[in-house]
Amino acid sequence: AAHDFEPGDHIQRRRFGYDHHAIFVAWQENPEGFVVHHPIGKRTNPLRGKIRHEVRNLRDYTLVQRPSNPDEVLQRALSRVGESGYNLIWKNCEHFTEWCMTGQHRSRQVFGALVGLPQGACLGAVVGAALVPAATLGGSPTLGKWAVAMGLMAAPVKWHFVVGGVLCAAPIGAVMGLVSIRMLARLRR
């Protein structure tokens, strides 16, 4: 629960499609507390993409990890306040909090998405490649008419379908990778 946070804790808030990570610093008045985090921010915000030390409502945050060395974690976090250069893949809020906790920049969310992307692309290629033969062999009037109208019935596999399948399924694979990483993290706890 939010009221249990201690200085130096790695905390997170689940958002639609991702988790936002921060380092807890101190309570202002529960549920509001000071955190250091690396949000991307709104386009109109002059602090967009900068590491910030600010007050946040922590009601929806949960504890990820309590450090054995909270003073060192806080020192690391505060030493980077004002630093800019947010990047979703290489320098996001999770990279920042992991560095504060361990000295290593890493993001399980990014890793999960990157691991899932090729899996989704492969699945999409297989599904896309199977569309024309399925329309032909299965006698599907809808798929068959569509394939004939597009002039795609001449060969058993057309790259349009393969590429389309990859483009549609790759994001699904990335989400599957994120879900896998979250499930593995829960199993470790």
N, C-alpha and C positions, 0 to 999 in steps of 0.2 A: 504494500500500500504506500501511497505517496507520503504519508506521515512518518514512515520508517526510514526515509533516506538520510544518509550520513554524508558529510563532506568527502568528496573524491569518488562517490559512487558513479558507476556507468549506468545511466538510465535510458529508457527508450519509450517512444510513443508510437503505437501502431497507427498508420495512416492508410488510406486506400492505395494498395499496391506496393507499399514500402514501409519501413520503420524509420523514424527520426531518432537519432542518438544524441546524447548530451552528457556532460559531466556535471553532477550536482555540486554546488558550492556551499550554499547556506539557505536557511529559511528566512523569508521576509515576514510573512504571516500566512501560515498554512491555509489553503493549498498553493500559495504563491511563494516561489523561491528563486534564488539566483542560480543560473546555470552558465556554463561556457559551452557553446556549440557552434557548428559551422553550417548555417542554413543557406540555401540558395537565395531566398527572399523574393519579394515582388520586384518587378522591373522598375517601379517608381521609387523604391527605397534606396536612398543614397548609400546604405550599408550593404547593399546586395552582394552576396558572395563572400562577405568578410566574417572571420571568426569573431563572435561577440560574447560579452559578459553582460547578461541582462536578466531581468525578472520575467518569469514565465509561470503560467498556471500549470501546476504539475499534477492535477487531478487524474489525467489519463495516462500518466507515465508509470512504468513499472521498472523494477530493479533488474538489471542484466547481470551485473557483477559488483561485488564489494571488494575493493583492493586491500592488499595486505600492507600497502604503503600509501595511504591517502595523501600525506603531505607531498610526496613526490608527484602523484597524479595531479594534484591541484597546482603545483608549481609548473609542471609541463603545460597544463591547460591555460593558465593565466599568461604564460610566456608567449603564447601565440595570438593573444587577443589583438584584433586589428589587422591580422594577416589576411590577404585576399588571395584569389585564385581558385575559387570553387570549380570543381570539375566532377561531374557525375560518376565517371569511370575511375579516375585516378586520385581525387582529392575531395571526398564528400564528408558528411557528418560522421559516418561510421569509421572511415579511415582516421579521422581526427581523434575520435574517442578511443579507438584501438591503440593509436600511437600514445595517447596519454596514459593508458593502462599498461601497455607492454613495450612501448618503444618501437613498434612495428606498424607501418601503414598497411592496413588490410580491411577488406569489406566482404563479409560473407554474402551480403545481398548481391554485390557485383559478381562475385565468384559463382554464385548459384545461377544468375542470369546467363553468364558466359558459358557455363557448363551445359545449361539447358538449351541454349540457342542452336548448337549443331544437332542436338537430338531432335529438336522440333523441325529443323530444316530437313533432316533425313526423312522424318515421318512425312513431311509435306511433299517431298520429292516422290516418295513411294505412292502416296495418295493421288498426287497430281498425275503421275505417269500411268496410274491405273484407270483414270477416268475414261479415256477413249476406248481401250479394250473392253472395259466394263459396259460401256454404252453399246458397243458392237455385239459382244458375246451375250450380254444379259438381255438384249432386245429392249432396252429402256427407250420408249418413244421420246421422252423429254431429252435425255442426254444424247441419244442418237441423232435426233433432229437438230439439236444445238450444235453438235460436233460436225454434222454434214453442212449446216448453214455456214459455219465458220471455216469450212474447207479443211477440217482437221482429221478427216476419216481416212486419208490416204496412207498414213503410217500408223503402226500400232502405238507409238509413243510420240507425242509432240512436246517440244521444249516449252511451249507456252504454258502447258499444264504443269510441267515440272517446276518452272520458275514461279508460277502462280501459287502452287502448293507450298513451295519453300517460303514465299513471302507471307502467306497466311499462317503457316504452322510455326515458323521460327519464333514469333512472339509468344505463342502458346508454350513452346518448349522453354523459353526463358522464364515464364511464370512457373512452369513445372519445376525448373531448377531452383527458383526461389523457395517454392513450397518444400522441396526436398531438403534444402539447407535449413529451413526453419524446423522441420521435423527432426533432423539430425541434432540441431542445437537443443531441442526439448529433451531428446533421449539422453543427452550428455548431462543434463541437470540432475 
